[in-house]
Amino acid sequence: MENPFWYIIANPNAGAGAVGRRWSAIERTLQELGFSYTVQFTNAPGHASRLAEDAILNGHRYLLGIGGDGTNHEIVNGIIGQRFAPSAEVCYALLPSGTGNDWARQYGIPSDPQKRLERLLQPELRYQDIGLAKYISGGRQEQRYFVNVAGMAYDGFIGQKLTEHRVSNRLHYLLLVAQYLMQYRLRKARIHFDGRVAEDFFYTINIGLCRYSGGGMQFVPQAVPDDGLFALTFARSIPKWDVLLQTPRFYNGSLLEHPKVEGFQARSIRVEHRHGDAPTLLEADGEFLGETPVEFILLEKALKIAL
């Protein structure tokens, strides 16, 4: 890949403000390595998506995000959602600078700016599948793309609760998750996937393209980013004390060995609640979205990424 002109979208608030504090050092590294670039800083939720759309409209085909999983989520939505150029013509890279950096963990992308930017001088190009979630928010049908993992049931509840807090680090996140566990009440849902149906009170439902979420947890250890399938994991009713005991499994990839946890791979997935039951909540890539009914559609190899 010859020396491209990079359109940089940087979130100065990512990593509890780390990007803003370190920007002068990052820019110095960009210049020392000979990058050609322009930069725009985000200033509000959703701004990264609009910047990505505007960049593509104005002819840019190399986008570099600097931020965490939320920034990554927004930029990918801008790339996939725009209609100015085929998404396969847009090359996207991320310099991970957030609290979790879960999508970057899938690919082993370093968070050190020097190491990351040096790799972009001769990057490996890959294509990844993208998910489209269609859901209900505020009584209306909405949709959002996701690049990593969508979570429902307790995961959706956590996503909703975290809209009330700013997470400063991974320990703070884990403390909040444990606190919310005591507040959560299981809801009944029905999952349709590739002609099969599972109906129960679910502790968690995860639909993944990549393996990691929640700061290194592996709820979908069977996920492969480019195999044309979603990884589906769901856990039926589990006592809260057992959830806490299973914490090591969340990180070591052995979650599917638990007798109340099942894992599959599926092309299409729909989650719904019965009339009269409370809806099941949804988050994707750590962003709270809405509630059931939710339909998941897979877009095969829709995103071109530079590793």
C-alpha positions in Angstrom: 0.0 0.0 0.0 1.6 3.2 -1.2 1.7 6.2 1.1 -2.1 7.0 1.5 -3.6 10.2 2.7 -5.3 9.3 6.1 -8.4 11.1 7.3 -8.1 10.8 11.1 -11.1 10.9 13.4 -9.9 11.3 17.0 -11.9 11.3 20.2 -10.1 13.5 22.7 -12.2 12.1 25.6 -11.4 8.4 24.9 -9.5 6.6 27.6 -10.8 9.1 30.2 -9.2 12.0 28.3 -6.0 10.2 27.4 -6.2 10.9 23.7 -6.6 14.6 24.3 -3.6 14.7 26.6 -1.4 12.6 24.3 -2.4 14.1 21.0 0.8 16.2 20.6 2.9 13.1 21.1 0.7 11.1 18.6 1.0 13.9 16.1 4.8 14.1 16.4 4.9 10.3 15.8 2.7 10.7 12.7 5.0 13.3 11.3 8.2 11.5 12.1 6.9 8.4 10.3 6.0 10.4 7.3 2.2 10.1 7.4 0.1 12.3 5.1 -3.1 13.1 7.0 -5.7 15.5 8.2 -7.4 15.3 11.5 -10.9 16.0 13.0 -11.8 15.8 16.7 -15.1 14.5 17.8 -17.1 16.8 20.1 -20.4 14.8 20.9 -22.0 11.4 20.7 -22.6 10.4 17.1 -20.1 12.9 15.7 -17.6 10.2 14.6 -20.2 8.6 12.4 -21.0 12.0 10.7 -17.3 12.7 10.2 -16.8 9.3 8.6 -19.7 9.9 6.2 -18.4 13.4 5.3 -14.9 12.1 4.7 -16.1 9.5 2.3 -18.4 12.0 0.6 -15.4 14.3 0.0 -13.4 11.5 -1.6 -11.3 10.1 1.4 -10.8 6.4 1.3 -8.4 5.8 4.2 -9.9 6.4 7.6 -8.0 6.2 10.9 -9.9 6.2 14.2 -8.2 7.1 17.4 -10.3 6.2 20.4 -12.0 3.3 22.2 -14.7 0.8 21.3 -17.4 3.5 21.2 -15.5 5.6 18.7 -14.8 2.4 16.7 -18.5 1.6 16.7 -19.5 5.0 15.5 -16.9 5.2 12.7 -17.9 1.7 11.4 -21.5 2.8 11.4 -20.5 5.9 9.3 -18.6 3.7 6.8 -21.2 1.0 6.4 -24.2 3.3 6.6 -23.1 5.8 4.0 -24.1 5.6 0.3 -21.4 7.6 -1.4 -19.0 4.7 -2.1 -19.0 0.9 -1.7 -17.7 0.1 1.8 -15.2 -2.3 0.3 -13.4 0.7 -1.2 -12.8 2.3 2.2 -9.8 1.2 4.2 -10.3 1.6 7.9 -7.7 1.4 10.7 -7.9 2.0 14.5 -5.4 3.2 17.0 -7.0 1.8 20.1 -7.1 4.3 23.0 -10.0 3.4 25.1 -10.8 1.6 28.4 -11.6 -1.9 26.9 -10.2 -2.0 23.4 -12.0 -5.2 22.8 -12.2 -5.1 19.0 -8.5 -4.4 18.7 -7.8 -7.3 21.1 -9.3 -9.7 18.5 -6.6 -8.7 16.0 -3.7 -8.0 18.3 -3.6 -4.3 17.4 -1.2 -2.5 19.8 -2.4 0.5 21.7 1.1 2.0 21.8 1.0 4.8 19.1 4.6 4.2 17.9 4.0 0.4 17.4 0.6 0.9 15.9 1.5 3.6 13.4 4.7 1.7 12.3 2.5 -1.3 11.4 0.3 1.0 9.3 3.3 1.7 7.1 2.9 -1.8 5.7 -0.4 -3.1 7.0 -2.1 -6.4 6.5 -5.5 -5.9 4.8 -8.4 -8.0 5.9 -12.2 -8.1 5.4 -14.6 -8.5 8.3 -18.3 -9.4 8.6 -20.6 -6.7 10.0 -23.8 -7.2 11.9 -27.0 -5.1 11.5 -29.4 -5.1 14.4 -33.0 -4.0 13.9 -34.7 -3.2 17.2 -37.2 -1.0 19.0 -36.3 2.2 20.7 -38.8 4.7 22.1 -41.6 2.7 20.4 -40.0 3.1 17.0 -38.2 0.7 14.7 -34.4 1.6 14.6 -31.3 -0.1 13.3 -27.6 0.0 13.9 -24.5 -1.7 12.6 -22.1 -3.4 15.0 -18.5 -4.7 14.5 -17.9 -6.7 17.6 -20.5 -8.2 20.0 -24.1 -7.5 20.7 -25.4 -8.4 24.2 -28.9 -8.9 25.5 -30.7 -9.7 28.7 -28.2 -8.9 31.6 -25.8 -7.4 29.0 -28.4 -5.0 27.7 -29.4 -4.1 31.3 -25.7 -3.3 32.0 -25.6 -1.2 28.8 -28.6 0.8 29.9 -27.3 1.3 33.4 -23.9 2.5 32.2 -25.5 5.4 30.4 -25.8 6.8 33.9 -22.1 6.5 34.7 -18.8 7.3 33.0 -16.5 4.3 33.4 -12.9 5.5 34.3 -11.1 2.1 34.1 -11.6 -1.7 33.9 -11.8 -2.1 37.7 -14.5 0.5 37.9 -16.4 -1.3 35.2 -16.2 -4.7 37.0 -17.4 -3.1 40.2 -20.4 -1.6 38.5 -21.2 -5.0 36.8 -21.2 -6.7 40.1 -23.4 -4.0 41.6 -25.9 -4.3 38.7 -26.0 -8.1 39.1 -27.8 -7.7 42.4 -30.4 -5.5 40.7 -31.1 -7.6 37.6 -34.3 -9.7 37.2 -34.3 -12.3 34.5 -36.8 -11.8 31.6 -38.2 -14.5 29.4 -37.3 -14.4 25.7 -37.6 -16.5 22.6 -34.5 -16.9 20.3 -35.0 -18.0 16.7 -31.8 -19.0 14.9 -31.4 -20.9 11.6 -34.7 -22.8 12.0 -34.2 -23.6 15.7 -35.9 -22.0 18.7 -34.9 -21.6 22.4 -37.3 -20.1 24.9 -36.5 -19.6 28.5 -35.5 -17.1 31.2 -32.1 -16.1 30.0 -29.3 -14.6 32.1 -27.4 -13.5 29.0 -27.6 -13.6 25.2 -24.6 -12.7 23.1 -24.3 -12.4 19.3 -20.7 -12.0 18.2 -18.5 -11.4 15.2 -15.4 -11.1 17.3 -14.5 -12.9 20.6 -14.0 -10.2 23.2 -16.2 -7.7 25.0 -16.5 -6.1 28.4 -12.7 -5.6 28.7 -11.4 -9.0 27.6 -14.3 -11.3 28.5 -15.1 -14.1 26.0 -18.9 -14.7 25.9 -18.6 -15.8 22.3 -15.3 -17.8 22.2 -16.5 -19.5 19.0 -16.6 -16.3 17.0 -14.7 -16.0 13.7 -14.8 -12.4 12.2 -15.0 -13.4 8.6 -16.7 -16.8 8.4 -20.1 -15.5 7.3 -21.8 -16.6 10.6 -22.7 -15.0 13.9 -21.5 -16.7 17.1 -24.5 -17.1 19.4 -24.2 -17.8 23.1 -27.0 -17.9 25.7 -27.1 -18.8 29.3 -30.3 -19.9 30.9 -31.3 -19.2 34.5 -28.2 -19.3 36.7 -28.1 -18.3 40.4 -26.3 -15.1 41.0 -23.8 -16.7 43.3 -22.9 -19.1 40.5 -22.5 -16.2 38.0 -19.9 -14.8 40.4 -18.2 -18.2 40.7 -18.0 -18.5 36.9 -16.1 -15.2 36.5 -12.8 -17.0 35.5 -14.7 -18.7 32.6 -15.6 -15.3 31.2 -12.0 -14.6 30.5 -10.3 -18.0 29.8 -12.6 -19.0 26.9 -14.2 -22.0 28.7 -17.7 -20.5 29.2 -19.4 -22.9 26.9 -18.3 -25.8 29.2 -20.9 -24.6 31.8 -24.0 -26.9 31.7 -26.4 -23.9 31.5 -24.5 -22.2 28.7 -25.0 -23.1 25.0 -23.0 -21.9 22.0 -23.9 -22.0 18.3 -23.1 -20.4 15.0 -25.9 -19.0 12.9 -26.6 -17.0 9.8 -29.7 -15.3 11.0 -31.0 -14.6 14.5 -34.2 -13.1 16.0 -34.9 -12.4 19.6 -38.4 -11.6 20.8 -40.6 -11.5 23.9 -44.2 -12.8 24.2 -47.1 -10.4 24.5 -47.4 -9.3 28.1 -43.8 -10.1 29.0 -41.2 -7.4 29.6 -39.0 -6.8 26.6 -35.4 -7.9 26.6 -32.8 -5.1 26.4 -30.1 -4.8 23.8 -26.6 -3.2 23.6 -24.0 -3.5 20.8 -20.3 -2.8 21.0 -21.0 -1.4 24.5 -23.6 1.1 23.3 -27.1 0.7 24.7 -29.6 0.6 21.8 -33.1 -0.6 22.8 -35.2 -3.7 23.2 -37.0 -6.6 21.6 -38.1 -7.7 19.1 -34.5 -7.6 17.6 -33.4 -9.1 14.3 -29.8 -9.6 13.5 -28.6 -9.6 9.8 -25.1 -10.5 8.7 -23.3 -8.5 6.1 -20.5 -10.7 4.9 -17.0 -9.2 4.5 -18.4 -5.7 4.5 -15.6 -3.9 6.2 -12.0 -3.6 4.9 -9.5 -3.1 7.8 -5.8 -2.4 7.9 -4.1 -4.3 10.7 
